[in-house]
Amino acid sequence: MVNLSGPDTNTDLRAARRVLENIGKFDNKGKPCSEEEWRHKFLKATHDVTSEQRAALWADSLAFKGEAYKWLEALKKDPDQAIAKEAEDWSKLVLRIESRWPTPIPDLDAHEEAQRTRFITSYMEIQDWADILCNPTNATRPQQAWAMLHRTLGHACDSTDRDHMLQMLNSALPPFVVSLLPNRSNYGKDFNKLCKDISELSNCNLYNAWRDRSLLEAMSAFSLSPLPTPPPIPATRSPSAVTPASVQTALARLTPAVIPATPSRSTLASL
């Protein structure tokens, strides 16, 4: 077996080791990732080494006493020396690995449907980028990344470029963004050019268009909102009904009683 414990003289081998250290050791328990993903990273990291070096690196990248580690140790101790030797030759070891950890067969239909769903539900949320777009010192262009991702998702769908373009113009872009495009909505079937023009929109123009539209929407919402209901007027006690009898009673209370005058003596004498 290739000795990997001593000083390296092989540049590719040293580079592979550094990458594998970052990937982490495989333990077959979902750490650091699934076997399928880990093997993909391993093969990519060891692309430039020999078959024997790759087999040795695979053995060295297994978690100590993990399931894969124990499986490889059992293979090395197989009574059949021809089988045991397969642990040292990657071209043969990889067949054993595939038998033990079969690569899942991808569901292409499900993948395509997932891509299509992402494409038709994607929407350019300018508000999420406002802090970036309004900062003249920030060179980040989120609209560029969004457009390139949208183009990739569109091409992954089983539909025409015209369908992609119509979906983007009618559903994925705010109307004020369409008005900023050089061709407005007149792109025919040129989906790639539409994505390119979106990616080239300036941060400043995008921000100003979004800000103006937001202000108009806020003003419109305010003008259409109902006026506040005034507070209710406190109820007052209604005056009692006025009738002739009540008036007479009131006057009687206010007019002092008239006491009859006592007749004078002269008046009595004349009588």
Secondary structure as UniProt FT lines:
FT   HELIX           11..23
FT   HELIX           35..45
FT   TURN            46..48
FT   HELIX           51..60
FT   TURN            64..65
FT   HELIX           67..76
FT   HELIX           81..85
FT   HELIX           86..88
FT   HELIX           90..100
FT   HELIX           108..121
FT   HELIX           126..133
FT   TURN            136..137
FT   HELIX           142..155
FT   HELIX           161..167
FT   HELIX           168..172
FT   HELIX           175..178
FT   TURN            179..180
FT   TURN            182..185
FT   TURN            188..189
FT   HELIX           191..199
FT   HELIX           203..224
FT   HELIX           244..254
FT   HELIX           265..270
//
